[in-house]
Amino acid sequence: MKKVLGIIAGIAFVTVGFGQAGVTFTDASATYDPSQTTEFHFAYTSAYSAASIAEAAAHYTEYLTVSTTPSATGTNTTVSLVSDTEMNRMVVGRFLVTSVGGTWDINVSGSDMNIRDFVDEYIVE
């Protein structure tokens, strides 16, 4: 019986852990317009180190630059496009997936959103 309860508890913890986005888009507001910016701001939880974010960014230097600053809850990250093209904007989504280890959700204004939908709505004009 203990084994069964242990397995159930383990599955519940894993499900809750995978269900939460580890990164938040901090630019979202009622007046946000993706066509007016080439710089995007994200807050990563402490589950992601600045080193792992930089490692992910190293794959996309042709398209974007990434800078990080530590915060009380993790790492604040600024992603800037090298040039304002649709391809560079799409690469922001690839960077996000790479930097969070394959998690496909991002928190926007308190709700989790699929990264593909996020890029379509908040990054690509």
Secondary structure, 3 states (H helix, E strand, C coil): CHHHHHHHHHHHHHHHHHCCCCEEECCCCCCCCHHHCCEEEEEEECCCCHHHHHHHHHHHCCCEEEEEEEECCEEEEEEEECCCCHHHHHHHHHHHHHHCCCCCEEEECCEEEEHHHHHHHHHCC
